[in-house]
C-alpha cells in the first residue's frame, strides 16, 4: 500500500530522472554549458547574480542582480526575482492557483501596461513548502509572454506552453516540453 507524501517527498508517477546520471539521450555540454539532465530532483535553488531584465510594452517590469534560479532535472532554470526589484505598478493578481509537488501552491500575476494585459505572465509561491522558503518574496515570469533577458541575452521560452524555464545559450537538453514522452 502506498503512503501519501507531502512536499519534496512526492514525485511524478513515471518520472525516472533525478540528476544523478545523465541519460543516453541527453546532449553533452561543452565548456560554459550546462545539461538540464545534470540538475537535481527535487529542484535546487541557487543565486543568480547576472542582470535579469523583464520588459513589456517598452516598460521595465523587473530588473535585478539578486535573483534566484531554480534548477530541476530536464528543465531550464526558472528565474525568481525579488519583489523589491519588480515594478509592482504593472502587476495585478490573477485568478487561479496551481500546485508544484516540491514548492507548494502558486498564484499568478497579470502584467498590465496602459490598457494591454498579459494574463498569467508570472507566478509566485506566497507560502512555499519549507524546503523552498528562499523563493517566498520572489516572482517568476514566463519568457513566452514577456521580453526576458539574462545578462543581456534575450531568453528563449521553454517549449510546451506550460513551463516557465529560461533557455539561454548555455543550456543544453533536450528540454522537457519538447517531447515529454521521451523521458518517461
Rosetta blueprint (number, residue, H / E / L):
1 X L
2 X L
3 X L
4 X L
5 X L
6 X L
7 X H
8 X H
9 X H
10 X L
11 X L
12 X L
13 X L
14 X L
15 X L
16 X L
17 X L
18 X L
19 X L
20 X L
21 X L
22 X L
23 X L
24 X L
25 X L
26 X L
27 X L
28 X L
29 X L
30 X L
31 X L
32 X L
33 X L
34 X E
35 X E
36 X H
37 X H
38 X H
39 X L
40 X L
41 X L
42 X L
43 X L
44 X E
45 X E
46 X E
47 X E
48 X E
49 X L
50 X L
51 X L
52 X E
53 X E
54 X E
55 X E
56 X E
57 X L
58 X L
59 X E
60 X E
61 X E
62 X E
63 X E
64 X E
65 X L
66 X L
67 X E
68 X E
69 X E
70 X E
71 X E
72 X E
73 X L
74 X L
75 X E
76 X E
77 X E
78 X E
79 X E
80 X E
81 X E
82 X E
83 X H
84 X H
85 X H
86 X E
87 X L
88 X H
89 X H
90 X H
91 X E
92 X E
93 X E
94 X E
95 X E
96 X E
97 X E
98 X E
99 X E
100 X E
101 X L
102 X L
103 X L
104 X E
105 X E
106 X E
107 X E
108 X E
109 X E
110 X E
111 X E
112 X E
113 X E
114 X L
115 X L
116 X E
117 X E
118 X E
119 X E
120 X E
121 X E
122 X E
123 X E
124 X E
125 X L
126 X L
127 X L
128 X L
129 X L
130 X H
131 X H
132 X H
133 X H
134 X H
135 X H
136 X L
137 X L
138 X E
139 X E
140 X E
141 X E
142 X L
143 X L
144 X L
145 X L
146 X L
147 X E
148 X E
149 X E
150 X E
151 X L
152 X L
153 X E
154 X E
155 X L
156 X E
157 X E
158 X L
159 X L
160 X L
161 X L
162 X L
163 X L
164 X L
165 X L
166 X E
167 X E
168 X L
169 X L
170 X L
171 X E
172 X E
173 X L
174 X L
175 X L
176 X L
177 X L
178 X L
179 X L
180 X H
181 X H
182 X H
183 X H
184 X L
